[in-house]
């Protein structure tokens, strides 16, 4: 007479709960990344085939808003060229060969760019013009 076991172990594995968790995690990450607003200025930089690998110590950005120019040093609006000069002096005081990266929108007139270049020259800063790769 054969003795039968009362309970058999089911060796199958159900992955439906794992896929539900992965779907919810993916959905959460997609929603969370769309809500993140990066702290950056929307600038249309001119294109250039020459790209430097040197790292600038600080950045100056000029944005044209319907004929009004806004100046930023490290994403903080400084108001005017005098504010740019004060902010650069505060940030780069005591640095060896300080380097400034200039980000100017395509619509900014050349005269405003030259004014920032003059500020850098007066204070002895190296200046790099930021461009987009071609």
Helices and strands as residue ranges (DSSP letters): H 16-35, E 47-48, E 58-65, E 68-73, E 76-77, H 81-92, E 99-104, H 110-123, E 126-129, E 132-133
